[in-house]
Amino acid sequence: MRVLVTGNLGFVGSIVVPYLARVEPDIELIGLDSGYFSHLISPHLPIPERYLKYQIYRDLRHISECDLAGVDAIVHLGAISNDPIGVRYEKVTHEINFLATASLASLAFKLGIKRFVFASSCSMYGASEGGPKRESDQLNPLTAYARSKVEVENTLMSISPSNSYVTALRFATACGFSPRLRLDLVLNDFVRSALFSGEILIHSDGSPWRPLIDVEDMARSIHWALFRSDNLADFIAVNVGSNSSNYQVIDIAKAVQQEINDSKITINPEGRPDKRSYRVNFDLYEELAPNHLPQISLNESIKRLKTGITEWDGLLVNGGFERAIRLSSLESNVRRGFLDSGLSWMV
């Protein structure tokens, strides 16, 4: 099987490619990425791209049939995957996350590629009251990023061909260490700030709920989706995470404080409840993928982050951590004339 992984040079893709290569050594992996964050990689680890047959550098908005030649399955991770970027670049988020993804899926199905794994998100539940949200519950996306996930799922559901294997993985909030680190994720940010400032700053009142999933467990679920049973529907959307990993933000901070003992928790006195608050039910995933359930605990994710971030010390100290914040990295390239206002490469 030849598998195209879009967004392979990002936070998640840099874990997914080595994971798939390890558990399925006979598959051929091709990477496709615009390269926004390819340079932001740990200096202490070998590059994940060594597992690829070859790498394509391509903006998702410009994919052609040639890029899909010989491909049997697609793992679609490529996206503007950050709410602050979605606010600053809402039009681009719509173009890449929805329009380009819909075009990619249509082209894939036209070429007879029937295995399509889409990295969706539990953020589409938005502000939700009541119990943990199931796949059949009403969606309430609050951001451009979350809205794009809803739009793509609706499109995939409507255009999936018969006898296909199209899976939308509604991931819990990503966390954990990756060779291409992100520090604009709640747990990752807390660990970074605890290590470098000794303070875990909570910008809200600490009450919002977030389900968490380590990036390695995301890779585990992608493996399941690639090879899932043909007894399931042509298109399925499933929450991916663990029922035991629904946390309030204050409890995430306390878990970090317990591992990094000298740190203190500070709640913004003017902080308000974040509207993005949701608990999620993962019973369906437990039923469908019993051999691919999350294995990395919150404490283990924190320990891995602590070790990995500490090894990055030369790049992250003295404010350098902003390089691992996606919006800051993109805007730096815009200011220097490398990217235009539509986030297309100029040079």
Secondary structure as UniProt FT lines:
FT   STRAND          2..6
FT   TURN            7..9
FT   TURN            11..12
FT   HELIX           13..23
FT   TURN            25..26
FT   STRAND          28..33
FT   TURN            36..39
FT   TURN            43..44
FT   HELIX           48..51
FT   STRAND          54..57
FT   HELIX           60..62
FT   HELIX           65..68
FT   TURN            69..70
FT   STRAND          73..76
FT   HELIX           83..88
FT   HELIX           90..93
FT   HELIX           94..100
FT   HELIX           101..110
FT   TURN            111..112
FT   STRAND          115..121
FT   HELIX           122..125
FT   TURN            135..136
FT   HELIX           144..159
FT   TURN            162..163
FT   STRAND          165..171
FT   STRAND          173..175
FT   HELIX           186..196
FT   STRAND          199..202
FT   STRAND          209..214
FT   HELIX           215..226
FT   TURN            230..231
FT   STRAND          235..240
FT   HELIX           243..245
FT   STRAND          246..248
FT   HELIX           249..259
FT   TURN            261..262
FT   STRAND          264..267
FT   TURN            269..270
FT   HELIX           283..288
FT   TURN            290..291
FT   HELIX           298..311
FT   HELIX           313..316
FT   TURN            317..319
FT   HELIX           320..324
FT   HELIX           326..335
FT   TURN            336..337
FT   TURN            341..342
//
